[in-house]
Amino acid sequence: MEFFYYLLIGLCAGWLASQIMKGGSSGMITNLIVGVIGAILGGFVFGLLGLVAVGLIGNLVTATAGACLLIFLLRKFGGSK
């Protein structure tokens, strides 16, 4: 059951990040991948800063922040124009 919880958080975070970063939705699978990788990245960065996410909203904020950071990094260093 936790697996589906993480997928749902990742999907929501990927969609939110694409809306925040003004990239438009890239599709469900892409949003899911960006959201899940963003959750890992966000957890790492929040850990470095000494921040801890608690509960559903905390996990969603962490994953969305990480997904936004991932989208920014991909745009900056991805090579696509």
Z-matrix of the N, CA and C atoms (Angstrom, degrees):
N
C 1 1.450
C 2 1.521 1 111.20
N 3 1.319 2 117.75 1 -35.39
C 4 1.465 3 120.37 2 178.55
C 5 1.525 4 111.50 3 -61.98
N 6 1.322 5 116.68 4 -33.08
C 7 1.455 6 121.46 5 179.09
C 8 1.524 7 110.35 6 -58.19
N 9 1.321 8 117.16 7 -45.67
C 10 1.457 9 121.13 8 179.81
C 11 1.526 10 111.29 9 -68.62
N 12 1.327 11 116.74 10 -33.14
C 13 1.461 12 121.73 11 175.95
C 14 1.526 13 109.50 12 -61.35
N 15 1.333 14 117.66 13 -47.09
C 16 1.460 15 121.44 14 179.34
C 17 1.522 16 111.77 15 -65.58
N 18 1.314 17 117.34 16 -37.58
C 19 1.469 18 119.99 17 176.71
C 20 1.526 19 111.28 18 -65.05
N 21 1.319 20 116.94 19 -41.33
C 22 1.459 21 121.03 20 179.54
C 23 1.527 22 110.52 21 -65.91
N 24 1.320 23 118.03 22 -44.07
C 25 1.465 24 121.71 23 176.63
C 26 1.536 25 109.36 24 -61.67
N 27 1.333 26 117.43 25 -44.92
C 28 1.458 27 121.52 26 179.54
C 29 1.517 28 112.58 27 -61.32
N 30 1.314 29 116.76 28 -42.20
C 31 1.457 30 121.43 29 179.19
C 32 1.525 31 110.76 30 -64.02
N 33 1.316 32 116.43 31 -46.77
C 34 1.468 33 120.61 32 178.93
C 35 1.526 34 110.92 33 -64.15
N 36 1.324 35 116.99 34 -43.47
C 37 1.469 36 121.00 35 -179.22
C 38 1.527 37 110.76 36 -64.88
N 39 1.304 38 117.64 37 -41.70
C 40 1.468 39 120.98 38 178.26
C 41 1.519 40 112.03 39 -62.73
N 42 1.326 41 116.14 40 -41.81
C 43 1.453 42 120.31 41 178.48
C 44 1.525 43 110.65 42 -66.51
N 45 1.341 44 116.46 43 -46.93
C 46 1.467 45 120.33 44 179.05
C 47 1.525 46 111.25 45 -59.66
N 48 1.322 47 116.75 46 -43.84
C 49 1.465 48 120.54 47 -179.57
C 50 1.526 49 111.00 48 -63.55
N 51 1.317 50 117.43 49 -39.57
C 52 1.466 51 119.41 50 179.26
C 53 1.527 52 110.64 51 -66.60
N 54 1.322 53 117.72 52 -31.83
C 55 1.461 54 120.93 53 176.95
C 56 1.528 55 110.71 54 -74.21
N 57 1.316 56 117.35 55 -41.62
C 58 1.463 57 122.01 56 179.99
C 59 1.520 58 110.82 57 -65.43
N 60 1.325 59 116.25 58 -42.41
C 61 1.464 60 121.11 59 -176.82
C 62 1.527 61 112.04 60 -84.88
N 63 1.312 62 117.81 61 6.41
C 64 1.464 63 124.57 62 176.67
C 65 1.518 64 113.32 63 56.99
N 66 1.330 65 116.04 64 36.14
C 67 1.449 66 119.26 65 179.06
C 68 1.511 67 112.55 66 -97.17
N 69 1.309 68 116.97 67 -10.84
C 70 1.451 69 119.76 68 -174.83
C 71 1.513 70 109.83 69 75.62
N 72 1.281 71 116.84 70 156.88
C 73 1.461 72 120.67 71 -179.35
C 74 1.520 73 109.66 72 -71.63
N 75 1.324 74 115.73 73 132.94
C 76 1.458 75 120.77 74 -177.32
C 77 1.519 76 112.37 75 -98.68
N 78 1.292 77 117.39 76 2.66
C 79 1.448 78 121.79 77 -177.33
C 80 1.516 79 110.62 78 115.68
N 81 1.309 80 114.96 79 159.86
C 82 1.452 81 120.76 80 -173.77
C 83 1.528 82 112.52 81 -63.83
N 84 1.309 83 117.74 82 -45.11
C 85 1.466 84 121.01 83 -177.62
C 86 1.526 85 110.98 84 -66.28
N 87 1.331 86 117.06 85 -43.83
C 88 1.464 87 120.68 86 178.98
C 89 1.525 88 110.50 87 -64.02
N 90 1.331 89 117.29 88 -44.21
C 91 1.463 90 120.40 89 177.08
C 92 1.525 91 111.15 90 -60.39
N 93 1.313 92 116.83 91 -39.71
C 94 1.459 93 121.19 92 179.49
C 95 1.526 94 110.45 93 -63.80
N 96 1.306 95 116.97 94 -46.40
C 97 1.468 96 121.14 95 -179.36
C 98 1.527 97 110.68 96 -64.02
N 99 1.332 98 116.65 97 -46.99
C 100 1.468 99 120.34 98 178.82
C 101 1.522 100 110.42 99 -62.34
N 102 1.316 101 116.98 100 -40.49
C 103 1.468 102 120.94 101 -179.68
C 104 1.518 103 113.12 102 -66.25
N 105 1.323 104 117.34 103 -42.95
C 106 1.467 105 120.67 104 -179.10
C 107 1.529 106 110.56 105 -69.35
N 108 1.334 107 117.17 106 -45.07
C 109 1.468 108 119.70 107 177.03
C 110 1.527 109 109.60 108 -65.44
N 111 1.319 110 116.49 109 -38.19
C 112 1.459 111 121.02 110 176.91
C 113 1.516 112 112.50 111 -63.14
N 114 1.325 113 117.12 112 -36.16
C 115 1.468 114 120.36 113 177.60
C 116 1.525 115 110.65 114 -63.83
N 117 1.313 116 116.39 115 -41.01
C 118 1.465 117 120.59 116 178.05
C 119 1.526 118 109.65 117 -65.93
N 120 1.329 119 116.59 118 -47.34
C 121 1.459 120 121.56 119 179.45
C 122 1.525 121 111.02 120 -63.01
N 123 1.316 122 116.92 121 -44.17
C 124 1.466 123 121.15 122 179.01
C 125 1.521 124 111.94 123 -63.42
N 126 1.326 125 117.33 124 -40.95
C 127 1.464 126 120.50 125 177.02
C 128 1.517 127 111.63 126 -62.53
N 129 1.322 128 116.21 127 -38.72
C 130 1.465 129 120.72 128 178.87
C 131 1.531 130 110.97 129 -66.42
N 132 1.337 131 115.91 130 -47.93
C 133 1.467 132 120.15 131 -178.51
C 134 1.527 133 110.76 132 -66.57
N 135 1.326 134 117.51 133 -43.42
C 136 1.460 135 120.26 134 178.19
C 137 1.524 136 110.33 135 -61.85
N 138 1.332 137 116.99 136 -37.92
C 139 1.462 138 120.92 137 177.19
C 140 1.516 139 112.13 138 -63.24
N 141 1.333 140 116.95 139 -40.40
C 142 1.465 141 120.88 140 177.09
C 143 1.522 142 111.33 141 -63.62
N 144 1.324 143 116.51 142 -33.43
C 145 1.457 144 121.40 143 -179.69
C 146 1.527 145 112.63 144 -84.85
N 147 1.320 146 116.71 145 -5.88
C 148 1.460 147 121.02 146 -179.87
C 149 1.515 148 113.70 147 80.82
N 150 1.318 149 117.58 148 18.52
C 151 1.464 150 122.34 149 179.35
C 152 1.520 151 109.71 150 -96.23
N 153 1.327 152 115.92 151 146.11
C 154 1.456 153 121.20 152 -179.43
C 155 1.525 154 108.78 153 -127.18
N 156 1.316 155 116.60 154 130.26
C 157 1.463 156 121.85 155 177.31
C 158 1.525 157 109.04 156 -91.31
N 159 1.332 158 115.23 157 134.65
C 160 1.456 159 120.21 158 -179.46
C 161 1.525 160 108.46 159 -127.42
N 162 1.300 161 116.65 160 130.12
C 163 1.451 162 122.06 161 174.85
C 164 1.522 163 113.69 162 79.57
N 165 1.307 164 114.33 163 -175.36
C 166 1.459 165 122.26 164 -176.61
C 167 1.524 166 111.86 165 -62.65
N 168 1.320 167 116.79 166 -48.05
C 169 1.463 168 120.68 167 -178.05
C 170 1.526 169 110.38 168 -65.52
N 171 1.310 170 117.90 169 -41.76
C 172 1.462 171 121.19 170 178.08
C 173 1.514 172 112.25 171 -61.56
N 174 1.321 173 116.11 172 -43.13
C 175 1.469 174 120.10 173 177.75
C 176 1.525 175 111.14 174 -65.16
N 177 1.318 176 116.86 175 -39.26
C 178 1.457 177 120.72 176 179.53
C 179 1.533 178 110.73 177 -67.10
N 180 1.322 179 117.67 178 -41.64
C 181 1.467 180 121.22 179 178.05
C 182 1.527 181 110.30 180 -63.45
N 183 1.334 182 116.56 181 -45.33
C 184 1.462 183 120.85 182 179.52
C 185 1.520 184 111.04 183 -60.97
N 186 1.320 185 116.61 184 -47.50
C 187 1.466 186 121.05 185 -178.73
C 188 1.524 187 111.02 186 -65.64
N 189 1.322 188 118.03 187 -39.63
C 190 1.464 189 121.11 188 -179.85
C 191 1.526 190 110.85 189 -67.86
N 192 1.325 191 116.79 190 -42.43
C 193 1.472 192 120.08 191 177.62
C 194 1.535 193 110.19 192 -61.91
N 195 1.317 194 116.50 193 -43.07
C 196 1.459 195 120.01 194 177.87
C 197 1.511 196 112.59 195 -65.07
N 198 1.328 197 116.94 196 -38.66
C 199 1.462 198 120.68 197 178.75
C 200 1.526 199 110.95 198 -67.85
N 201 1.331 200 117.24 199 -38.10
C 202 1.471 201 120.25 200 175.74
C 203 1.523 202 110.22 201 -63.47
N 204 1.319 203 116.26 202 -42.75
C 205 1.465 204 120.33 203 177.39
C 206 1.524 205 110.60 204 -62.33
N 207 1.318 206 117.08 205 -41.81
C 208 1.463 207 121.25 206 178.51
C 209 1.525 208 111.13 207 -62.40
N 210 1.321 209 117.65 208 -45.12
C 211 1.465 210 121.03 209 179.13
C 212 1.529 211 109.99 210 -62.59
N 213 1.332 212 116.46 211 -42.17
C 214 1.462 213 120.22 212 177.95
C 215 1.527 214 110.94 213 -60.08
N 216 1.319 215 116.46 214 -47.39
C 217 1.468 216 120.89 215 -179.38
C 218 1.515 217 111.71 216 -64.05
N 219 1.330 218 117.08 217 -39.58
C 220 1.457 219 120.27 218 178.49
C 221 1.522 220 111.44 219 -65.52
N 222 1.327 221 116.62 220 -38.86
C 223 1.465 222 119.93 221 177.84
C 224 1.528 223 110.68 222 -69.15
N 225 1.309 224 116.63 223 -38.83
C 226 1.463 225 120.97 224 -176.35
C 227 1.533 226 111.96 225 -72.39
N 228 1.333 227 116.75 226 -42.90
C 229 1.454 228 120.95 227 -172.84
C 230 1.525 229 114.29 228 -116.02
N 231 1.329 230 116.90 229 2.11
C 232 1.453 231 121.13 230 -176.58
C 233 1.503 232 114.47 231 -73.74
N 234 1.303 233 117.43 232 -21.18
C 235 1.456 234 120.38 233 177.64
C 236 1.510 235 114.76 234 88.02
N 237 1.339 236 119.10 235 -10.58
C 238 1.460 237 119.83 236 178.52
C 239 1.528 238 108.63 237 -83.73
N 240 1.308 239 115.46 238 147.73
C 241 1.474 240 118.82 239 -176.56
C 242 1.485 241 110.60 240 -108.51
